[in-house]
Amino acid sequence: MWTLGRQRKRLQPEHSHKPEAIAARLKAGPGHNYLRDFIYGAIDGAITTFAIVSGVAGAGLSSGVVIIMGLANLLADGFSMGVSNYLGTRAEDQLRDKVRAQEDQHIRLYPEGEREEVRQIFALKGFEGDQLEQVVDVITADRQRWIDTMVQDEYGLSLKGGRPLVAGSVTFGAFLLAGALPLVAFLVNWGWPGVIAQPFLMSACLTLVAFFAIGAAKSRYVRQSWYRGGLETVAIGGVAALLAYGVGASLSGLV
């Protein structure tokens, strides 16, 4: 009974399926989820900053070097990540606009050819005969609906993307938030020398917590258990940290 109750709880709908609720939701259109942008920035921020901490620790350098290089990474790499995501999201919008303009021109110049494309698209979906022709007539009766269909089914693009500035800001903010954790122990010791006996060990623990928290948070939006999502992210981040520590330790003789 307990297992059945858990299964029912998992199968509960995330939104109402009443006719009026469905109509309102479809009228509003699909929203954009910035989870990918957050995960992208947070994981990279934690990994790259702790990689710097690990490399410096492996090379036996001072805590001051950790702080300088870590803060430089936070600002420079974080800004680069945010700008890159902004430009990437903006490029998707520009590609979508280009495709819409191109399809609008094709419909104007080659209407029968574009109708045939719609016909074949929906034939692949299982429509045939009179039913297929009715679908083609309905789609091509409205120019915007026709263009939307080609954008989605011919080019595989979504009709609406995220806002570039928001996407870039979310990535930059997540990078700063997660990337600052590996530096906390060293910053505390810089302000109050000797308070933390082993700052690298503390940094490693905080970074592992950050990795696990990011993965666990991600699992709330995907079909994955929270502990599995957390352990998956810990494993990925741990490999990066070990590589950085190994490089630092092997090249310590250069400094």
C-alpha positions in Angstrom: 0.0 0.0 0.0 2.8 2.4 0.8 4.5 1.7 -2.6 1.2 2.2 -4.4 0.7 5.5 -2.5 4.1 6.7 -3.6 3.4 5.8 -7.2 0.1 7.6 -7.2 1.8 10.7 -5.7 4.4 10.6 -8.5 1.7 10.3 -11.2 -0.2 13.3 -9.9 -0.6 15.9 -12.8 1.6 19.0 -12.5 -1.2 21.2 -13.8 -5.0 21.1 -14.1 -6.6 19.2 -17.0 -10.0 20.9 -16.8 -11.1 22.3 -20.2 -10.9 26.0 -19.1 -7.5 25.5 -17.6 -6.2 23.7 -20.7 -7.6 26.5 -22.9 -5.9 29.2 -20.8 -2.6 27.4 -20.7 -2.5 26.8 -24.5 -3.5 30.5 -25.2 -0.6 31.7 -23.0 1.8 29.5 -25.0 4.8 27.5 -23.8 7.1 29.3 -21.3 10.9 29.0 -21.3 12.6 27.2 -18.5 16.0 28.6 -17.5 17.1 25.4 -15.6 19.6 24.6 -18.3 21.2 28.0 -18.0 21.4 27.7 -14.2 22.9 24.2 -14.3 25.3 25.2 -17.0 26.7 28.1 -15.0 26.6 26.5 -11.6 28.4 23.3 -12.5 31.0 25.1 -14.6 31.6 27.7 -11.8 32.1 25.0 -9.1 34.3 22.8 -11.3 36.6 25.5 -12.7 37.1 27.3 -9.4 37.8 24.1 -7.5 40.0 22.9 -10.3 42.1 26.1 -9.7 42.1 25.4 -6.0 43.1 21.8 -6.6 45.8 22.7 -9.0 47.4 25.3 -6.8 47.1 23.0 -3.7 48.7 20.2 -5.7 51.6 22.5 -6.7 52.1 23.5 -3.0 51.5 27.2 -3.6 50.2 29.7 -1.0 46.6 30.5 -0.2 47.1 34.0 -1.6 47.6 32.5 -5.0 44.5 30.5 -4.6 42.4 33.6 -3.8 43.9 35.7 -6.6 43.5 33.0 -9.3 40.1 31.9 -7.9 38.6 35.5 -7.9 40.0 36.1 -11.4 38.4 33.0 -12.6 35.1 33.9 -11.0 34.8 37.3 -12.7 36.5 36.6 -16.0 35.3 33.1 -16.7 31.9 33.8 -15.2 31.4 36.8 -17.4 32.6 34.9 -20.4 30.1 32.1 -19.7 27.3 34.6 -19.3 28.1 36.5 -22.5 28.5 33.2 -24.4 25.1 32.0 -23.3 23.6 35.4 -24.1 25.1 35.4 -27.6 24.1 31.7 -28.1 20.5 32.3 -27.1 20.4 35.5 -29.2 21.7 33.5 -32.2 18.9 31.0 -31.8 16.4 33.9 -31.9 18.1 35.2 -35.0 18.0 31.8 -36.7 14.3 31.5 -35.9 13.6 34.9 -37.4 15.6 34.0 -40.5 13.7 30.7 -41.0 10.4 32.5 -40.6 11.3 35.1 -43.2 12.6 32.4 -45.5 9.4 30.3 -45.2 7.2 33.4 -45.7 9.1 34.0 -49.0 8.8 30.4 -50.1 5.0 30.4 -49.4 4.7 33.5 -51.5 6.8 32.2 -54.4 6.2 28.5 -54.3 2.8 27.9 -52.6 2.2 24.5 -54.1 5.6 23.2 -53.2 5.1 24.4 -49.6 1.7 22.7 -49.5 3.3 19.5 -50.6 5.9 19.8 -47.8 3.0 20.1 -45.3 1.3 17.1 -46.9 4.4 15.0 -46.6 5.1 16.1 -43.0 1.7 15.0 -41.8 1.7 11.9 -43.9 4.8 10.8 -41.9 2.7 11.5 -38.8 0.1 8.9 -39.9 -2.5 11.0 -41.7 -3.7 9.8 -45.1 -6.5 10.2 -47.7 -9.2 12.8 -47.1 -8.1 13.3 -43.5 -4.6 14.3 -44.7 -6.0 16.8 -47.2 -8.2 18.4 -44.6 -5.2 18.8 -42.3 -3.3 20.4 -45.2 -6.2 22.8 -46.0 -6.5 23.8 -42.3 -2.7 24.4 -41.9 -2.3 26.4 -45.1 -5.5 28.5 -44.7 -3.6 30.6 -42.1 -0.3 32.0 -43.1 1.2 32.3 -39.6 0.0 28.8 -38.7 1.6 27.6 -41.9 4.9 29.2 -41.1 4.8 28.0 -37.5 4.3 24.4 -38.8 7.3 24.7 -41.1 9.5 26.2 -38.4 8.7 23.3 -36.0 8.3 20.3 -38.2 10.7 21.0 -41.1 13.5 22.7 -39.1 12.9 21.3 -35.6 13.0 24.8 -34.0 10.8 25.9 -31.1 8.4 28.8 -31.7 9.6 30.7 -28.7 13.0 30.7 -26.9 14.3 32.3 -23.8 15.3 35.9 -23.4 19.0 36.3 -24.1 19.7 38.8 -21.3 17.9 36.6 -18.8 19.7 33.5 -20.0 23.1 35.1 -19.8 22.4 36.7 -16.4 21.2 33.4 -14.9 24.3 31.6 -16.1 26.6 34.4 -14.8 24.8 34.5 -11.4 24.9 30.7 -11.0 28.6 30.7 -11.9 29.3 33.2 -9.2 27.2 31.5 -6.6 28.6 28.0 -7.0 32.1 29.1 -7.9 32.5 31.2 -4.8 32.1 28.2 -2.5 35.5 26.6 -3.1 37.1 29.9 -2.1 35.2 30.5 1.2 37.7 28.7 3.4 40.7 30.5 2.0 38.9 33.9 2.2 38.1 33.2 5.9 41.7 32.3 6.7 42.8 35.4 4.8 40.6 37.6 7.1 41.2 35.6 10.3 44.5 33.7 9.8 44.5 30.1 11.2 40.8 29.9 11.9 40.5 26.9 9.5 43.3 24.5 10.0 42.9 22.7 6.6 41.3 25.1 4.1 41.8 22.8 1.1 39.9 20.0 2.9 37.1 22.5 3.8 37.1 23.8 0.2 36.7 20.2 -1.1 33.8 19.5 1.3 32.0 22.7 0.4 32.5 22.0 -3.3 31.1 18.4 -2.9 28.1 19.9 -1.2 27.6 22.4 -4.0 27.9 19.6 -6.6 25.4 17.4 -4.8 23.0 20.3 -4.2 23.1 21.3 -7.9 22.4 17.7 -9.0 19.6 17.2 -6.4 18.0 20.5 -7.5 18.1 19.4 -11.1 16.3 16.2 -10.2 13.2 18.1 -9.2 12.6 19.0 -12.8 13.6 15.7 -14.5 12.6 12.1 -13.9 15.5 11.3 -11.6 15.9 10.6 -7.9 17.4 13.5 -5.9 20.3 11.4 -4.5 21.1 9.9 -7.9 21.2 13.4 -9.5 23.4 14.6 -6.7 25.8 11.7 -6.9 26.0 12.0 -10.7 27.1 15.7 -10.4 29.6 14.9 -7.6 31.2 12.2 -9.8 31.6 14.5 -12.7 33.0 17.3 -10.6 35.2 14.9 -8.7 36.9 13.7 -11.9 37.6 17.3 -13.0 39.1 18.1 -9.5 41.3 15.0 -9.5 42.6 15.8 -13.0 43.5 19.4 -11.9 45.1 18.2 -8.6 47.2 15.7 -10.5 48.4 18.3 -13.0 49.3 20.6 -10.2 51.2 18.0 -8.3 53.0 16.7 -11.3 54.2 20.2 -12.4 54.9 21.5 -8.9 58.6 21.5 -9.7 58.1 24.3 -12.2 57.2 26.8 -9.5 
